[in-house]
């Protein structure tokens, strides 16, 4: 029986262009491209220069999107998702802009956070068969956008860290526009110095005693440009030595010769020099053996995201494992991946499983609970006195590939209010949705009980079982040492726990022989 085919349109509003990819989903679990349209529009310049999207740009944007809607109707598109990049969060009139788009085109556009946008792009490339092979050898996924750059390091196929750098093609162009009227060599020098400065900090913090074999380059403009450099249209792999040699030669040319060499038509493209040099300097800093340009785009990621959430595809890559290994490496970095934390994870898992049904919690919330238990002590690296606040700041300042911004907020707040009293929703409404607030309340109470059961940090409890019976959570423990302290603190947490779950926790000790 043939699988049902969905005609899908992925629309993305970026810093320098709007794209729409029309594809068929469901046939052999693959994305089959039907059409791809790109329209250049410099929204990023408006946002960076005046902090809003101008009326003229708004008109142009709506005209392009109206054209896309007409084309979708011609293809009989059955599903569509429209997103805008995180840069648009900085536009003072963003809500009015989204309202204009809805009124004039009928499209509902969602502005992605940086975490969401990067994960969508990452999801597309991680779904490719070759991805696990390249990351197992040691790799850096380099995602270059118009406003910023993000690097995710892998070691033996596991995520080490994800770092966000305020370097992007449009941002570089605007930041150094004062030099664009000077000699080209001076303009190039300023770009290289700015990129080198940021990459030096990254190298000193994350590349010490670490080498990578492969760079996986994604990001629409730079990836497409580099495919032209390599004279390949699709999936491209090349040795870094030959790649760098050609980049060095190309970057020594003037703009006209670069366009001629690459066969580019739009000679007014002001992003070509910043993009070329940003890739060149980043490649030099990371010093890998090979570069892989898989040819995926944000549009592919949007399509993969829709297909997987609609259960048209199943993912070949374990994204939850990425989240867990990234959290473990964060805990190690802040010297908090201790026997206590390992014990906490086991206790939290047992408590969560017992509370999952009566608490109405999901598999995703279990992952968030595990990450919170991994990171709940990281703030002690900064201060033992204000550890809860420091943990919150560390978590919110860190990118964890696979988590949305709101999920990171849930984890950070759960860690913070594991120690501090949780405020009323109104005080956190600028950070959390009502649903997220409820999740924080549930996770933080699990963390409190788990902390109580290893309050001495001596792992006295050797076996633990938890089960809900009526309106009680019965936690049965076995220990070889006295756990009087743990019992006392556990019981002191019972009232707050009961207010959240309407279930009272009770501890029962089973003596070990």
Secondary structure as a PSIPRED ss2 file (coil, helix, strand):
# PSIPRED VFORMAT (PSIPRED V4.0)

   1 X C   1.000  0.000  0.000
   2 X C   1.000  0.000  0.000
   3 X C   1.000  0.000  0.000
   4 X C   1.000  0.000  0.000
   5 X C   1.000  0.000  0.000
   6 X E   0.000  0.000  1.000
   7 X E   0.000  0.000  1.000
   8 X E   0.000  0.000  1.000
   9 X E   0.000  0.000  1.000
  10 X E   0.000  0.000  1.000
  11 X E   0.000  0.000  1.000
  12 X E   0.000  0.000  1.000
  13 X E   0.000  0.000  1.000
  14 X C   1.000  0.000  0.000
  15 X C   1.000  0.000  0.000
  16 X C   1.000  0.000  0.000
  17 X E   0.000  0.000  1.000
  18 X E   0.000  0.000  1.000
  19 X E   0.000  0.000  1.000
  20 X E   0.000  0.000  1.000
  21 X E   0.000  0.000  1.000
  22 X E   0.000  0.000  1.000
  23 X E   0.000  0.000  1.000
  24 X E   0.000  0.000  1.000
  25 X E   0.000  0.000  1.000
  26 X C   1.000  0.000  0.000
  27 X H   0.000  1.000  0.000
  28 X H   0.000  1.000  0.000
  29 X H   0.000  1.000  0.000
  30 X C   1.000  0.000  0.000
  31 X E   0.000  0.000  1.000
  32 X E   0.000  0.000  1.000
  33 X E   0.000  0.000  1.000
  34 X E   0.000  0.000  1.000
  35 X E   0.000  0.000  1.000
  36 X E   0.000  0.000  1.000
  37 X E   0.000  0.000  1.000
  38 X E   0.000  0.000  1.000
  39 X E   0.000  0.000  1.000
  40 X E   0.000  0.000  1.000
  41 X C   1.000  0.000  0.000
  42 X C   1.000  0.000  0.000
  43 X H   0.000  1.000  0.000
  44 X H   0.000  1.000  0.000
  45 X H   0.000  1.000  0.000
  46 X H   0.000  1.000  0.000
  47 X H   0.000  1.000  0.000
  48 X H   0.000  1.000  0.000
  49 X H   0.000  1.000  0.000
  50 X H   0.000  1.000  0.000
  51 X C   1.000  0.000  0.000
  52 X C   1.000  0.000  0.000
  53 X C   1.000  0.000  0.000
  54 X C   1.000  0.000  0.000
  55 X H   0.000  1.000  0.000
  56 X H   0.000  1.000  0.000
  57 X H   0.000  1.000  0.000
  58 X H   0.000  1.000  0.000
  59 X H   0.000  1.000  0.000
  60 X H   0.000  1.000  0.000
  61 X H   0.000  1.000  0.000
  62 X H   0.000  1.000  0.000
  63 X H   0.000  1.000  0.000
  64 X H   0.000  1.000  0.000
  65 X H   0.000  1.000  0.000
  66 X H   0.000  1.000  0.000
  67 X H   0.000  1.000  0.000
  68 X H   0.000  1.000  0.000
  69 X H   0.000  1.000  0.000
  70 X H   0.000  1.000  0.000
  71 X H   0.000  1.000  0.000
  72 X H   0.000  1.000  0.000
  73 X H   0.000  1.000  0.000
  74 X H   0.000  1.000  0.000
  75 X H   0.000  1.000  0.000
  76 X C   1.000  0.000  0.000
  77 X C   1.000  0.000  0.000
  78 X C   1.000  0.000  0.000
  79 X E   0.000  0.000  1.000
  80 X E   0.000  0.000  1.000
  81 X E   0.000  0.000  1.000
  82 X E   0.000  0.000  1.000
  83 X E   0.000  0.000  1.000
  84 X E   0.000  0.000  1.000
  85 X C   1.000  0.000  0.000
  86 X H   0.000  1.000  0.000
  87 X H   0.000  1.000  0.000
  88 X H   0.000  1.000  0.000
  89 X H   0.000  1.000  0.000
  90 X H   0.000  1.000  0.000
  91 X C   1.000  0.000  0.000
  92 X C   1.000  0.000  0.000
  93 X C   1.000  0.000  0.000
  94 X H   0.000  1.000  0.000
  95 X H   0.000  1.000  0.000
  96 X H   0.000  1.000  0.000
  97 X H   0.000  1.000  0.000
  98 X H   0.000  1.000  0.000
  99 X H   0.000  1.000  0.000
 100 X H   0.000  1.000  0.000
 101 X H   0.000  1.000  0.000
 102 X H   0.000  1.000  0.000
 103 X H   0.000  1.000  0.000
 104 X H   0.000  1.000  0.000
 105 X H   0.000  1.000  0.000
 106 X C   1.000  0.000  0.000
 107 X C   1.000  0.000  0.000
 108 X C   1.000  0.000  0.000
 109 X E   0.000  0.000  1.000
 110 X E   0.000  0.000  1.000
 111 X E   0.000  0.000  1.000
 112 X C   1.000  0.000  0.000
 113 X C   1.000  0.000  0.000
 114 X H   0.000  1.000  0.000
 115 X H   0.000  1.000  0.000
 116 X H   0.000  1.000  0.000
 117 X H   0.000  1.000  0.000
 118 X H   0.000  1.000  0.000
 119 X H   0.000  1.000  0.000
 120 X H   0.000  1.000  0.000
 121 X H   0.000  1.000  0.000
 122 X H   0.000  1.000  0.000
 123 X H   0.000  1.000  0.000
 124 X H   0.000  1.000  0.000
 125 X H   0.000  1.000  0.000
 126 X H   0.000  1.000  0.000
 127 X C   1.000  0.000  0.000
 128 X C   1.000  0.000  0.000
 129 X C   1.000  0.000  0.000
 130 X C   1.000  0.000  0.000
 131 X H   0.000  1.000  0.000
 132 X H   0.000  1.000  0.000
 133 X H   0.000  1.000  0.000
 134 X H   0.000  1.000  0.000
 135 X H   0.000  1.000  0.000
 136 X H   0.000  1.000  0.000
 137 X C   1.000  0.000  0.000
 138 X C   1.000  0.000  0.000
 139 X E   0.000  0.000  1.000
 140 X E   0.000  0.000  1.000
 141 X E   0.000  0.000  1.000
 142 X E   0.000  0.000  1.000
 143 X E   0.000  0.000  1.000
 144 X E   0.000  0.000  1.000
 145 X C   1.000  0.000  0.000
 146 X C   1.000  0.000  0.000
 147 X C   1.000  0.000  0.000
 148 X C   1.000  0.000  0.000
 149 X E   0.000  0.000  1.000
 150 X E   0.000  0.000  1.000
 151 X E   0.000  0.000  1.000
 152 X E   0.000  0.000  1.000
 153 X E   0.000  0.000  1.000
 154 X E   0.000  0.000  1.000
 155 X E   0.000  0.000  1.000
 156 X C   1.000  0.000  0.000
 157 X C   1.000  0.000  0.000
 158 X E   0.000  0.000  1.000
 159 X E   0.000  0.000  1.000
 160 X E   0.000  0.000  1.000
 161 X E   0.000  0.000  1.000
 162 X E   0.000  0.000  1.000
 163 X E   0.000  0.000  1.000
 164 X E   0.000  0.000  1.000
 165 X E   0.000  0.000  1.000
 166 X C   1.000  0.000  0.000
 167 X C   1.000  0.000  0.000
 168 X C   1.000  0.000  0.000
 169 X H   0.000  1.000  0.000
 170 X H   0.000  1.000  0.000
 171 X H   0.000  1.000  0.000
 172 X H   0.000  1.000  0.000
 173 X H   0.000  1.000  0.000
 174 X H   0.000  1.000  0.000
 175 X H   0.000  1.000  0.000
 176 X C   1.000  0.000  0.000
 177 X H   0.000  1.000  0.000
 178 X H   0.000  1.000  0.000
 179 X H   0.000  1.000  0.000
 180 X C   1.000  0.000  0.000
 181 X C   1.000  0.000  0.000
 182 X C   1.000  0.000  0.000
 183 X C   1.000  0.000  0.000
 184 X H   0.000  1.000  0.000
 185 X H   0.000  1.000  0.000
 186 X H   0.000  1.000  0.000
 187 X H   0.000  1.000  0.000
 188 X H   0.000  1.000  0.000
 189 X H   0.000  1.000  0.000
 190 X H   0.000  1.000  0.000
 191 X H   0.000  1.000  0.000
 192 X H   0.000  1.000  0.000
 193 X H   0.000  1.000  0.000
 194 X H   0.000  1.000  0.000
 195 X H   0.000  1.000  0.000
 196 X H   0.000  1.000  0.000
 197 X H   0.000  1.000  0.000
 198 X H   0.000  1.000  0.000
 199 X H   0.000  1.000  0.000
 200 X H   0.000  1.000  0.000
 201 X H   0.000  1.000  0.000
 202 X H   0.000  1.000  0.000
 203 X H   0.000  1.000  0.000
 204 X H   0.000  1.000  0.000
 205 X H   0.000  1.000  0.000
 206 X H   0.000  1.000  0.000
 207 X C   1.000  0.000  0.000
 208 X C   1.000  0.000  0.000
 209 X C   1.000  0.000  0.000
 210 X C   1.000  0.000  0.000
 211 X C   1.000  0.000  0.000
 212 X C   1.000  0.000  0.000
 213 X C   1.000  0.000  0.000
 214 X E   0.000  0.000  1.000
 215 X E   0.000  0.000  1.000
 216 X E   0.000  0.000  1.000
 217 X E   0.000  0.000  1.000
 218 X E   0.000  0.000  1.000
 219 X C   1.000  0.000  0.000
 220 X H   0.000  1.000  0.000
 221 X H   0.000  1.000  0.000
 222 X H   0.000  1.000  0.000
 223 X H   0.000  1.000  0.000
 224 X H   0.000  1.000  0.000
 225 X H   0.000  1.000  0.000
 226 X H   0.000  1.000  0.000
 227 X H   0.000  1.000  0.000
 228 X H   0.000  1.000  0.000
 229 X H   0.000  1.000  0.000
 230 X C   1.000  0.000  0.000
 231 X C   1.000  0.000  0.000
 232 X C   1.000  0.000  0.000
 233 X C   1.000  0.000  0.000
 234 X C   1.000  0.000  0.000
 235 X C   1.000  0.000  0.000
 236 X E   0.000  0.000  1.000
 237 X E   0.000  0.000  1.000
 238 X E   0.000  0.000  1.000
 239 X E   0.000  0.000  1.000
 240 X H   0.000  1.000  0.000
 241 X H   0.000  1.000  0.000
 242 X H   0.000  1.000  0.000
 243 X H   0.000  1.000  0.000
 244 X H   0.000  1.000  0.000
 245 X H   0.000  1.000  0.000
 246 X H   0.000  1.000  0.000
 247 X H   0.000  1.000  0.000
 248 X H   0.000  1.000  0.000
 249 X H   0.000  1.000  0.000
 250 X H   0.000  1.000  0.000
 251 X H   0.000  1.000  0.000
 252 X C   1.000  0.000  0.000
 253 X C   1.000  0.000  0.000
 254 X C   1.000  0.000  0.000
 255 X H   0.000  1.000  0.000
 256 X H   0.000  1.000  0.000
 257 X H   0.000  1.000  0.000
 258 X H   0.000  1.000  0.000
 259 X H   0.000  1.000  0.000
 260 X H   0.000  1.000  0.000
 261 X H   0.000  1.000  0.000
 262 X H   0.000  1.000  0.000
 263 X C   1.000  0.000  0.000
 264 X C   1.000  0.000  0.000
 265 X C   1.000  0.000  0.000
 266 X C   1.000  0.000  0.000
 267 X C   1.000  0.000  0.000
 268 X C   1.000  0.000  0.000
 269 X C   1.000  0.000  0.000
 270 X C   1.000  0.000  0.000
 271 X C   1.000  0.000  0.000
 272 X H   0.000  1.000  0.000
 273 X H   0.000  1.000  0.000
 274 X H   0.000  1.000  0.000
 275 X H   0.000  1.000  0.000
 276 X H   0.000  1.000  0.000
 277 X H   0.000  1.000  0.000
 278 X H   0.000  1.000  0.000
 279 X H   0.000  1.000  0.000
 280 X H   0.000  1.000  0.000
 281 X H   0.000  1.000  0.000
 282 X H   0.000  1.000  0.000
 283 X H   0.000  1.000  0.000
 284 X H   0.000  1.000  0.000
 285 X H   0.000  1.000  0.000
 286 X H   0.000  1.000  0.000
 287 X C   1.000  0.000  0.000
 288 X C   1.000  0.000  0.000
 289 X C   1.000  0.000  0.000
 290 X E   0.000  0.000  1.000
 291 X E   0.000  0.000  1.000
 292 X E   0.000  0.000  1.000
 293 X E   0.000  0.000  1.000
 294 X C   1.000  0.000  0.000
 295 X C   1.000  0.000  0.000
 296 X C   1.000  0.000  0.000
 297 X C   1.000  0.000  0.000
 298 X H   0.000  1.000  0.000
 299 X H   0.000  1.000  0.000
 300 X H   0.000  1.000  0.000
 301 X H   0.000  1.000  0.000
 302 X H   0.000  1.000  0.000
 303 X H   0.000  1.000  0.000
 304 X H   0.000  1.000  0.000
 305 X H   0.000  1.000  0.000
 306 X H   0.000  1.000  0.000
 307 X H   0.000  1.000  0.000
 308 X H   0.000  1.000  0.000
 309 X H   0.000  1.000  0.000
 310 X C   1.000  0.000  0.000
 311 X C   1.000  0.000  0.000
 312 X C   1.000  0.000  0.000
 313 X C   1.000  0.000  0.000
 314 X C   1.000  0.000  0.000
 315 X C   1.000  0.000  0.000
 316 X C   1.000  0.000  0.000
 317 X C   1.000  0.000  0.000
 318 X C   1.000  0.000  0.000
 319 X H   0.000  1.000  0.000
 320 X H   0.000  1.000  0.000
 321 X H   0.000  1.000  0.000
 322 X H   0.000  1.000  0.000
 323 X H   0.000  1.000  0.000
 324 X H   0.000  1.000  0.000
 325 X H   0.000  1.000  0.000
 326 X H   0.000  1.000  0.000
 327 X H   0.000  1.000  0.000
 328 X H   0.000  1.000  0.000
 329 X H   0.000  1.000  0.000
 330 X H   0.000  1.000  0.000
 331 X H   0.000  1.000  0.000
 332 X H   0.000  1.000  0.000
 333 X H   0.000  1.000  0.000
 334 X C   1.000  0.000  0.000
 335 X C   1.000  0.000  0.000
 336 X C   1.000  0.000  0.000
 337 X C   1.000  0.000  0.000
 338 X C   1.000  0.000  0.000
 339 X H   0.000  1.000  0.000
 340 X H   0.000  1.000  0.000
 341 X H   0.000  1.000  0.000
 342 X H   0.000  1.000  0.000
 343 X H   0.000  1.000  0.000
 344 X H   0.000  1.000  0.000
 345 X H   0.000  1.000  0.000
 346 X H   0.000  1.000  0.000
 347 X H   0.000  1.000  0.000
 348 X H   0.000  1.000  0.000
 349 X H   0.000  1.000  0.000
 350 X H   0.000  1.000  0.000
 351 X H   0.000  1.000  0.000
 352 X H   0.000  1.000  0.000
 353 X H   0.000  1.000  0.000
 354 X H   0.000  1.000  0.000
 355 X H   0.000  1.000  0.000
 356 X C   1.000  0.000  0.000
 357 X C   1.000  0.000  0.000
 358 X C   1.000  0.000  0.000
 359 X C   1.000  0.000  0.000
 360 X C   1.000  0.000  0.000
 361 X C   1.000  0.000  0.000
 362 X C   1.000  0.000  0.000
 363 X H   0.000  1.000  0.000
 364 X H   0.000  1.000  0.000
 365 X H   0.000  1.000  0.000
 366 X H   0.000  1.000  0.000
 367 X H   0.000  1.000  0.000
 368 X H   0.000  1.000  0.000
 369 X H   0.000  1.000  0.000
 370 X H   0.000  1.000  0.000
 371 X H   0.000  1.000  0.000
 372 X H   0.000  1.000  0.000
 373 X H   0.000  1.000  0.000
 374 X H   0.000  1.000  0.000
 375 X H   0.000  1.000  0.000
 376 X C   1.000  0.000  0.000
 377 X C   1.000  0.000  0.000
 378 X H   0.000  1.000  0.000
 379 X H   0.000  1.000  0.000
 380 X H   0.000  1.000  0.000
 381 X H   0.000  1.000  0.000
 382 X C   1.000  0.000  0.000
 383 X C   1.000  0.000  0.000
 384 X C   1.000  0.000  0.000
 385 X C   1.000  0.000  0.000
 386 X C   1.000  0.000  0.000
 387 X H   0.000  1.000  0.000
 388 X H   0.000  1.000  0.000
 389 X H   0.000  1.000  0.000
 390 X H   0.000  1.000  0.000
 391 X H   0.000  1.000  0.000
 392 X H   0.000  1.000  0.000
 393 X H   0.000  1.000  0.000
 394 X H   0.000  1.000  0.000
 395 X H   0.000  1.000  0.000
 396 X H   0.000  1.000  0.000
 397 X C   1.000  0.000  0.000
 398 X C   1.000  0.000  0.000
 399 X E   0.000  0.000  1.000
 400 X C   1.000  0.000  0.000
 401 X C   1.000  0.000  0.000
 402 X C   1.000  0.000  0.000
 403 X C   1.000  0.000  0.000
 404 X C   1.000  0.000  0.000
 405 X H   0.000  1.000  0.000
 406 X H   0.000  1.000  0.000
 407 X H   0.000  1.000  0.000
 408 X H   0.000  1.000  0.000
 409 X H   0.000  1.000  0.000
 410 X H   0.000  1.000  0.000
 411 X H   0.000  1.000  0.000
 412 X H   0.000  1.000  0.000
 413 X H   0.000  1.000  0.000
 414 X H   0.000  1.000  0.000
 415 X H   0.000  1.000  0.000
 416 X H   0.000  1.000  0.000
 417 X C   1.000  0.000  0.000
 418 X C   1.000  0.000  0.000
 419 X C   1.000  0.000  0.000
 420 X C   1.000  0.000  0.000
 421 X C   1.000  0.000  0.000
 422 X C   1.000  0.000  0.000
 423 X C   1.000  0.000  0.000
 424 X C   1.000  0.000  0.000
 425 X H   0.000  1.000  0.000
 426 X H   0.000  1.000  0.000
 427 X H   0.000  1.000  0.000
 428 X H   0.000  1.000  0.000
 429 X C   1.000  0.000  0.000
 430 X C   1.000  0.000  0.000
 431 X C   1.000  0.000  0.000
 432 X C   1.000  0.000  0.000
 433 X C   1.000  0.000  0.000
 434 X H   0.000  1.000  0.000
 435 X H   0.000  1.000  0.000
 436 X H   0.000  1.000  0.000
 437 X H   0.000  1.000  0.000
 438 X H   0.000  1.000  0.000
 439 X H   0.000  1.000  0.000
 440 X H   0.000  1.000  0.000
 441 X H   0.000  1.000  0.000
 442 X H   0.000  1.000  0.000
 443 X H   0.000  1.000  0.000
 444 X H   0.000  1.000  0.000
 445 X H   0.000  1.000  0.000
 446 X H   0.000  1.000  0.000
 447 X H   0.000  1.000  0.000
 448 X H   0.000  1.000  0.000
 449 X H   0.000  1.000  0.000
 450 X H   0.000  1.000  0.000
 451 X H   0.000  1.000  0.000
 452 X H   0.000  1.000  0.000
 453 X H   0.000  1.000  0.000
 454 X C   1.000  0.000  0.000
 455 X C   1.000  0.000  0.000
 456 X C   1.000  0.000  0.000
 457 X C   1.000  0.000  0.000
 458 X C   1.000  0.000  0.000
 459 X C   1.000  0.000  0.000
 460 X C   1.000  0.000  0.000
 461 X E   0.000  0.000  1.000
 462 X E   0.000  0.000  1.000
 463 X E   0.000  0.000  1.000
 464 X E   0.000  0.000  1.000
 465 X E   0.000  0.000  1.000
 466 X E   0.000  0.000  1.000
 467 X E   0.000  0.000  1.000
 468 X E   0.000  0.000  1.000
 469 X E   0.000  0.000  1.000
 470 X C   1.000  0.000  0.000
 471 X C   1.000  0.000  0.000
 472 X E   0.000  0.000  1.000
 473 X E   0.000  0.000  1.000
 474 X E   0.000  0.000  1.000
 475 X E   0.000  0.000  1.000
 476 X E   0.000  0.000  1.000
 477 X E   0.000  0.000  1.000
 478 X E   0.000  0.000  1.000
 479 X E   0.000  0.000  1.000
 480 X C   1.000  0.000  0.000
 481 X C   1.000  0.000  0.000
 482 X C   1.000  0.000  0.000
 483 X C   1.000  0.000  0.000
 484 X H   0.000  1.000  0.000
 485 X H   0.000  1.000  0.000
 486 X H   0.000  1.000  0.000
 487 X H   0.000  1.000  0.000
 488 X H   0.000  1.000  0.000
 489 X H   0.000  1.000  0.000
 490 X H   0.000  1.000  0.000
 491 X H   0.000  1.000  0.000
 492 X H   0.000  1.000  0.000
 493 X C   1.000  0.000  0.000
 494 X H   0.000  1.000  0.000
 495 X H   0.000  1.000  0.000
 496 X H   0.000  1.000  0.000
 497 X H   0.000  1.000  0.000
 498 X H   0.000  1.000  0.000
 499 X H   0.000  1.000  0.000
 500 X H   0.000  1.000  0.000
 501 X H   0.000  1.000  0.000
 502 X C   1.000  0.000  0.000
 503 X C   1.000  0.000  0.000
 504 X E   0.000  0.000  1.000
 505 X E   0.000  0.000  1.000
 506 X E   0.000  0.000  1.000
 507 X E   0.000  0.000  1.000
 508 X E   0.000  0.000  1.000
 509 X E   0.000  0.000  1.000
 510 X E   0.000  0.000  1.000
 511 X E   0.000  0.000  1.000
 512 X C   1.000  0.000  0.000
 513 X C   1.000  0.000  0.000
